[in-house]
Amino acid sequence: MPGITVSPTYCYLTQTMQGVPLRQAKLTIAGLAAGANVVPHGLPAAPLSVLYDPGANGLWGETQPADNTNLYITVGTGGATSGAAYVQY
């Protein structure tokens, strides 16, 4: 969707007890509209997990799981048009 902006802050690299590397990032998202939104995340891989942190009005839901290129966020009527997503990939 035009108008959606994503500003990444790459946090750090960790690893699981089995030695699998996990990268983490905070994606600051703005410009969402009520309803379904396709948000390009710009990460080099599909997120393994996503924690959504909507702005003050809340009302975010995940339309479908994230893939190699996008996050899928549905904003409820009157919901926040900006917020953040914390991802592991």
Phi, psi and omega per residue, in radians:
M1 nan 2.396 3.076
P2 -1.166 2.564 3.111
G3 1.654 -0.270 3.111
I4 -1.412 2.250 3.077
T5 -2.100 2.529 3.111
V6 -2.274 2.130 3.111
S7 -2.005 1.910 -3.109
P8 -1.462 2.543 2.938
T9 -2.197 1.912 -3.106
Y10 -1.408 2.140 -2.970
C11 -1.557 -1.205 -3.070
Y12 -2.921 2.987 3.115
L13 -1.961 2.267 3.066
T14 -2.204 -3.120 3.035
Q15 -2.528 2.680 3.107
T16 -1.310 2.996 3.107
M17 -1.097 -0.397 3.108
Q18 -1.500 -0.020 3.107
G19 1.571 0.171 3.125
V20 -1.377 2.167 -3.129
P21 -1.246 2.436 3.065
L22 -2.213 2.161 3.048
R23 -1.708 2.597 -3.131
Q24 -2.265 2.584 3.126
A25 -2.630 2.687 2.978
K26 -1.885 2.215 3.102
L27 -1.895 1.970 3.076
T28 -1.515 2.141 -2.993
I29 -2.047 2.361 3.083
A30 -2.451 2.802 3.058
G31 1.543 0.300 3.114
L32 -1.295 2.751 3.089
A33 -2.127 2.816 3.065
A34 -1.054 2.436 -3.104
G35 1.781 -2.845 -3.082
A36 -1.365 2.368 3.116
N37 -2.236 2.381 3.028
V38 -1.802 2.072 -3.020
V39 -2.014 1.944 3.117
P40 -1.233 2.117 -3.050
H41 -1.527 -0.414 3.090
G42 1.276 0.184 -3.142
L43 -1.425 2.722 -3.140
P44 -1.348 -0.045 -3.139
A45 -2.673 2.867 3.082
A46 -1.193 2.400 3.085
P47 -1.094 2.432 3.042
L48 -1.439 -0.591 3.073
S49 -2.587 2.615 3.135
V50 -2.380 2.272 3.041
L51 -2.018 2.053 -3.109
Y52 -1.603 2.409 3.120
D53 -2.264 1.488 -3.106
P54 -1.187 2.803 3.100
G55 -1.132 -2.870 -2.979
A56 -0.960 -0.633 -3.069
N57 -1.488 -0.146 3.102
G58 1.065 -2.470 3.085
L59 1.138 0.694 3.044
W60 -1.790 2.551 2.991
G61 -2.458 2.791 3.109
E62 -1.609 2.063 -3.122
T63 -1.187 -0.753 3.072
Q64 -2.732 2.852 -3.136
P65 -1.068 2.615 3.098
A66 -1.105 2.633 3.093
D67 -2.162 -2.846 -3.089
N68 -1.101 -0.367 -3.065
T69 -2.172 -0.414 -2.986
N70 -2.379 2.723 2.851
L71 -1.816 2.645 -3.108
Y72 -2.159 1.852 -3.041
I73 -2.045 2.250 3.012
T74 -1.829 2.247 3.128
V75 -1.838 2.180 3.095
G76 -1.230 2.807 3.127
T77 -0.975 2.189 -3.113
G78 1.385 0.126 -3.109
G79 -1.358 3.016 -3.116
A80 -1.179 2.380 3.098
T81 -1.678 0.023 3.084
S82 -2.570 2.832 3.140
G83 2.943 -2.620 -3.090
A84 -2.485 2.777 2.994
A85 -2.275 2.261 3.087
Y86 -1.796 2.109 -3.016
V87 -2.136 2.590 2.909
Q88 -2.014 2.364 -3.118
Y89 -2.548 nan nan
